[in-house]
């Protein structure tokens, strides 16, 4: 949040969070699922994956007893930033590896409850899951509260690979893999070590425009891991398509990872009106918590655990959290 306040172009996207550990943190004296109907539906959907019960049947079974337990849901406090044309939360949530269990459902509810509404998927199955959760949210009373912003799902897709697949074919295959579920925006990731970036970005732009004209790609897009040269080339190639805007560039950035500053990527994003989502803002936390990692410092892990306890008001949290 401090980073986001310093620059209105930056959102923070923690990765590798343990949903069960997140849920275990009693961060409020109010119930974890303050958006009670929304939370019960999401939890019911997760339960039905194991019990084969329907979410509607589960909700009907407990709605009468819990209807008046808590009063109206509370409106979260939002830290909002503008990422290009996209107005969203200053903190994003990555859901890599989620499969829809109860921990995932509760983590999603907790994130949206706290106002973290920019949510990133790395696979079609994750998009399908997030759009299911998003549907439950839209049907909840929380969605109708003044000032509430809807969750925004972005999906990272690889393009420009050796298979030569077009952008349109790639997005159609992604949609099929997601069971027809469509993200709110696609985040395009180019193959590494691309030669002649100007030519590659021009080809990508033409593919994006073709997919957009056919309704396969939303008008708001994002990119992943772009340096200043590649970003400039893509923005230039899209200048004749005013209906297509780049919301953000997803790049590694933290106090320990400053290459985006040193190579001019952050400056280029600001100049071109493209937001930044900082990936791994804690500096690859797995290096801290994984004792088998060659860069692990056990002393630092103990220190961070102590700081987490103090900051959390006596709530024990992992060094990664």
N, C-alpha and C positions, 0 to 999 in steps of 0.2 A: 504494500500500500504506500509506503514511503517513496518507493521508486516511482509509482504511478503518480503521486502528487508532484514529484519533481518535474515530470514530463507528461503532458496530457496525451502523448502518443503511445504510452507504454502500458501494457497489461501484463500481469504476472501469471504464468501457467505452470503450477507445480506438477511434476510428473513423478510417478512411482509411489504415490501415497497409498498406504495400506487402509482400505475402506473400513475394515473392522476396527483398526486402531483409532481411526477418525471417529467412528461412532461411539467408541468407548469413552471418549472425552466428554465429561459432563460439563459442557460449556455454558449451560444456562440452567436456572432454577425452574424454568418452564419445561414442559414436555419436549422431547427431541422433535417430535412431529407436531409442530405448532400449526401447520396447515393440515388439520387432522383428517379431513376427508381425502385430500390429495395424498397424504401419507399412507392412509389405510389402503387406498386403491393401489398405490405402487407396491406396498408391502404384500397386499393380497396377490398381485400379479406375480411377485417373486415366489410366494408360497405355492401358487398354483402350478409352477414349473415342477414342483416336487410332488404335490398332492393331487394334481389334476382337478382341483377345485377351481371354479370360475371366480374372477375378481368380484363380479357383481353379487354372487351368492355370499361371498365372505363379507362384503360390506353390508348387505342387508341383514346379515346375522348379528352384527355388532352395532349398527347405527342407532338402534333404538336405545341401547343402554348407555352409549357414549355421547349422544346428541348434545347434551347440555353440560358435559363434564367440565369443559374449559372455557367457555365464552368465545368471542370472535377471535379469529387468528390475528396475530400481530403483523403489522406491516414492517418488513425489514428495512434497515438503513442501507442505502445504496452508495457505493463509491463508483461514480460513473465516469467513463472516459469516452472520447470520440476516436474510433479507429477508422480513419478514412471517413466513409459515409455512414459507418456503423456506430450507433450509440449503444454502449454495453458496459458490463461491469469491469472494474479495474483488476479483478482476479478471475482467471479462467480455471476451469476444471478439466484435467485430462482423465479419460476413462479407459486407457489401454488395458486390455485383459479382462474387462468386466464381462460377466456372463448372465447377470440378472438375478443373482442370489440375494438374500435378504440384506446382507451387508452393503451390496451395491445399491439396492433400493433406498436404504436408510441414508447412505452417503449422498445420494442424489437429492433426497428431500432436504437434508441438512444444508447442502450447498445452495439450493434454490431459496430455501428459507432465509439464508443469510445474505441473499442478493447476488450470489455468484452465478450469473445466468449465461455466460459464454462457455460452452461445453464442447470439447474436441474429441472426435472419434478417429481411430486409426484403421478400422476394418468395417466392412459392410454389416457384419453382425452387431457391432456396437452401434451403428447408425439405427438399425432396426430397433434395438433395445431403447435407445434414447428417444426415438420418435414415439415409441409406445409410452414411455414415461411422460413425454411432452403432451401426449393426448390426455393422459390422466390429469395433468396439471390444468389443461384448458377446460376440463369439465369440473374443476374444483371451484369453491367459492373464493379461494385465494386469487384466482385469475381475474375476478371482477372487482378487486379492490383498487381504489384510486392510486395512480402512480406506479403500479406494479408493471415490471417489464417481463415479457415472455422469455423463456429460455431460448437461446439461439444455438443450434447444433451445426458445427462445421466438421467436414470429413476430409482427411488428408488422402490424396490420391497421387500415385506415382505416374508421371507422364514422360514421354521422350525416351522410353526404354529400347532395348535391343529388339523387342518383338515388333516394333514399328506400328503399333496400334494407334489409331487416331484418337483425339480427345473424345470425340463423340462415342466411339466404340468403348473406350475406357469407362466413360460415365454410364453408358448403358449396361455394361457388365457389372459395374458397381451397384446399380439399381436392382439388377436381377439378384445379385448376391445379398442385397438388403431386403429382399422380399417385396420390392416395390417402394420401400421407404426412401424418401429423398431428404437430404440434409438441407439446412437453410442456406448454406454456402459451401462451395468446394474450395479446398486449400491445395493448390497444385505444387507438387514436389518434383523437380527435375532430377534426372539421373546424375550421379556425381561425375566430376571430371569432364564436363561438357566442353568441347572445343567449339570455337566460333559462336559465342553466346548470342550475338546479335541475330545471326541467322536462325538459331534454335528458338529464340524468343519470338521472332517474327512468325515462325511456323506454329509455335504454341498459340500465339495470339489469333492466328487465322483459325486454328482448331477450336479455340474457345468461342470465337464469334459464330462459327458454324453451329456449334452445340447450343449456344444461346438463342440463335434465330429459330432453332427447331424446338426450343423449350426444354432442352436437356440440361441446361446449365443456368442457374440464377444469375441475375445481373450483378450481384455483389459477390466477389471472389476473394481469395487470399492466396498467398504463396508461402512456401516453406524453404528456409535456408538460402535465400537469395542474397548475393552480395550486391554492391552498389552498381556494378556494370550490368549484371543481368536484370536487376530491377529497372534501371533506366531504359534498357532495351525493350522490356515488356511494356512499360508504361507508354513509350513512344509508339510501339506497334499497335497499341489499343486506342490511340488518340482519335482515330476515326470512328470509334464505337462509343459514343457518349453514354450509352445505356449500360456499359460495363465499367464497374469501379473496383479497384483493389482496396480492400478494407485494411489488411495488415500483412506484415511479413513475419513469419514465425522463425525466430533465431535464438540460438543459445546466448544467454546474457546473464551475468551475475557479477558480484564483486570480484570473483576469481576468474571470470571469463569476459575479457574486455576486447576481444578481437573486433567486435562489431563497431566499437568506437575507433579503434586504431586504423581499421581499413576503410573507414568512411561510410559504412553501411547505415549506421544510425542517422548520420547527417543526410544521406541520400533519401532515406525514408521521410525525414522531416521536410526536405525540400520538395519532394514529389507528392506530399500529402498522403502518405501511406503510414498507417499505424504500425506498432510493433508489439508482438506478443513474445515476451521473454520466456524462453523454455529453460527449465532447470535453474530458476532464479536463486536457489540455495547452493548452487555450485556442485551439481551431481551428488546429492545427498547419499546415494548408495555407497559412495566411497567412504563415507563416515560410518554407516551402520553395518556394513558387511565386513566382518573381521577377516574374511579370507581375501578381501580386495588388497592388492599390493600398495595402494595409497592410503589404506586405513590407518588412522592415528587413534589408538585406544584412549589416550589422554584427552584428545579433542572430543571424542564421543562422550566420555564421562562429563566433561565440562558442559557440552551442549545439553546433555540430559538434565544436569543441575539447573542450567538456565531455563530449560523448558518447564521444569517444576516450578521455578520462581515466577516466571511470566504467566504460567497457567494458573496462578493462584493456588498452588498446592496440588494441581492435577498432574499426575505423572504422564509425560508424553515421550515418545521416542525421539532420538536426535534428528531423524528425518523430518518429523512433524515440526 
